[in-house]
Amino acid sequence: MRIHKDLKMAEVIHMNHHLLPVLNRFDIFLGFGERTVEAVCKDHKINLDFFLEIVNTFHDPSYFPLRHLQTFKASMLIDYLQKTHSYYLDVKIPEIGQYITEIVQTSGFEESHRKLVKNFFDQYQHELTNHITKEEQGVYPYVLRLEKALESTPSSFEIIEDLKKYSITEYEEDHDDVESKLFDLKNILIKYLPPVSNYKLLNLILHEIFELESDLNNHGHIEDLILVPIVENMEKELHSRYADHGTRS
């Protein structure tokens, strides 16, 4: 069953509690009473269609309305993606890191096993942070400048320089596969560590990593299959608009 505008927001959580962090990215938090999805979105000034498409892609893995998602503004997608980044860096990664520190200290692992788990997680955290920083400081501001150029026609010189220096295809080529590192970390915990007495904590760590992996996969699909094509179209339109000024064809 897909989530629709007349469903009560509380029922959405009963249907799929994994959507709680997704709702938080829209600044929607618990306490919505009997209000419907449409009413809550209206209260929070959220685009209802965009909200429904995003939550349904999380709720139903087989649902990914490619063409409809590509009709939304790039700035709307970026706002959502930035809040997702904050969730990873401020909530999920510190939470998993705390659990890993605890199990490393209490498991009775040999020193080599403790270093293996801790170092691998630290490397992953560093790689994810670098990946997000690259997007936040480079890719997203570039996309927003393109959108502004199309909407308000700023100085042609500024946008021509942007188009000469950068292309979203470079982002595609340099889009690190951070998800694969999580797969490696799962394998270390599942296959290569000796049995631990605190198996409940280890199970919890694996559960959280699986949750993060699923979230990252969805996040990557939105970036690669939705944001990138939108930006490619904006670049083409701007290249065409300023073709006489010597931009790349």
Buried (B, 14 or more C-beta within 10 A) or exposed (E): EEBEBEBBBBEBBEBBEEBEBBBBBBEBEEEBEEBBBBBBBEEBEBBBBBBBBBBBBBBEEEEBBEEEBBEBEBBEBBBBBBBBBBBBBEEBBEBBBEBBEBBBEEBEBEEEBBEBBBEBBEEBBEBBBEBBEBBBEBBBEBBBBBBBBBEEEEEBEEBBEBBEEBBBEEBEEEBEEBBEBBEEBBEBBEEEBEEBEEEEBBEBBBEBBEBBBBBBEBBBBBBEEBBBBBBBBBBEEBBEBBEEEEBEE
